[in-house]
Amino acid sequence: MLVIVLAIGGWFATKRRTESRSDDLYAQLREADEALALAHAEDKGWERGRLEEAARALFAETYAGERLEALQLVQVVDRPGTDEDQAVFRAITDSGERTLTLGRRDGAWVAA
């Protein structure tokens, strides 16, 4: 009986430790994804300020009423030419996460 109680207690402790570490790991992965996407975007000559401005405008018109807490650039798709380019943002709001995808049309960033 004691062995069963110890095994269950050990399982709960391990589960709690694993969950707390996974939250830290996911946060680190998000930061790494954002840094990688930003480095790629800057390397290709894209202006981060214009991208974020367009993403904020898209968020405001798509999710009116929600409060934007953070905006993370998570993916850059650089295809031949400029009208095929895309930038993907993770918008963190007070009610969850949203994905915003921008594309370039005639040099301007718009909803894809």
C-alpha positions as CSV (number, residue, x, y, z in Angstrom):
1,M,0.0,0.0,0.0
2,L,2.8,2.4,0.9
3,V,4.5,1.7,-2.5
4,I,1.3,2.6,-4.3
5,V,0.9,5.9,-2.4
6,L,4.6,6.8,-3.1
7,A,4.2,5.9,-6.7
8,I,1.1,8.1,-7.1
9,G,2.8,11.0,-5.2
10,G,5.9,10.7,-7.4
11,W,3.8,10.7,-10.5
12,F,2.0,13.9,-9.4
13,A,5.3,15.6,-8.6
14,T,6.8,14.6,-11.9
15,K,3.8,15.8,-13.8
16,R,3.8,19.2,-12.1
17,R,7.5,19.7,-12.7
18,T,7.1,18.7,-16.4
19,E,4.2,21.1,-16.9
20,S,6.1,24.0,-15.4
21,R,9.1,23.3,-17.6
22,S,7.0,22.9,-20.8
23,D,5.6,26.4,-20.3
24,D,9.1,27.8,-20.1
25,L,10.1,25.7,-23.1
26,Y,7.2,27.0,-25.2
27,A,8.0,30.6,-24.2
28,Q,11.7,30.0,-25.3
29,L,10.5,28.5,-28.5
30,R,8.3,31.4,-29.3
31,E,11.2,33.8,-28.6
32,A,13.5,31.8,-30.9
33,D,10.9,31.7,-33.7
34,E,10.4,35.4,-33.5
35,A,14.2,36.1,-33.5
36,L,14.7,33.8,-36.4
37,A,11.8,35.3,-38.4
38,L,13.0,38.8,-37.6
39,A,16.6,38.0,-38.7
40,H,15.3,36.6,-41.9
41,A,13.1,39.6,-42.5
42,E,15.9,42.1,-41.8
43,D,18.3,40.1,-44.0
44,K,15.8,40.4,-46.9
45,G,15.5,44.1,-46.6
46,W,12.0,44.2,-45.2
47,E,11.2,47.0,-42.8
48,R,10.0,45.7,-39.4
49,G,8.2,48.9,-38.6
50,R,6.1,48.8,-41.8
51,L,5.3,45.1,-41.1
52,E,4.1,45.7,-37.6
53,E,2.1,48.8,-38.6
54,A,0.2,46.8,-41.2
55,A,-0.3,43.9,-38.8
56,R,-1.7,46.2,-36.1
57,A,-4.1,47.8,-38.7
58,L,-5.2,44.3,-39.9
59,F,-5.8,43.3,-36.2
60,A,-7.8,46.4,-35.5
61,E,-10.1,45.9,-38.5
62,T,-10.4,42.1,-38.1
63,Y,-10.7,41.8,-34.3
64,A,-12.4,45.1,-33.3
65,G,-13.1,45.2,-29.6
66,E,-10.2,42.9,-28.6
67,R,-7.1,44.3,-26.9
68,L,-3.8,43.5,-28.5
69,E,-1.2,42.6,-25.8
70,A,1.7,41.5,-28.0
71,L,2.6,41.1,-31.6
72,Q,5.2,38.5,-32.7
73,L,6.6,38.0,-36.1
74,V,6.8,34.2,-36.5
75,Q,7.3,33.5,-40.1
76,V,8.6,35.2,-43.3
77,V,7.8,33.7,-46.7
78,D,10.1,35.3,-49.3
79,R,9.1,34.0,-52.7
80,P,10.5,35.4,-56.0
81,G,9.1,38.8,-56.7
82,T,7.5,40.9,-54.1
83,D,3.8,40.2,-54.6
84,E,4.2,36.7,-53.4
85,D,5.9,37.7,-50.1
86,Q,4.1,36.9,-46.8
87,A,4.7,37.7,-43.1
88,V,2.9,35.8,-40.4
89,F,2.3,37.3,-37.0
90,R,1.1,35.8,-33.7
91,A,-1.2,38.4,-32.1
92,I,-1.6,37.8,-28.3
93,T,-4.8,39.2,-27.0
94,D,-6.7,39.4,-23.7
95,S,-8.8,36.4,-25.0
96,G,-6.1,34.2,-26.6
97,E,-3.9,34.1,-29.7
98,R,-4.7,35.0,-33.2
99,T,-2.7,34.5,-36.4
100,L,-2.4,37.4,-38.9
101,T,-1.0,36.8,-42.4
102,L,0.1,39.7,-44.5
103,G,1.0,39.8,-48.1
104,R,2.6,42.4,-50.3
105,R,0.6,44.0,-53.1
106,D,2.1,46.8,-55.1
107,G,4.7,47.4,-52.4
108,A,2.2,47.7,-49.6
109,W,1.5,45.1,-46.8
110,V,-2.1,44.0,-46.8
111,A,-4.2,41.1,-45.5
112,A,-3.3,37.9,-47.4
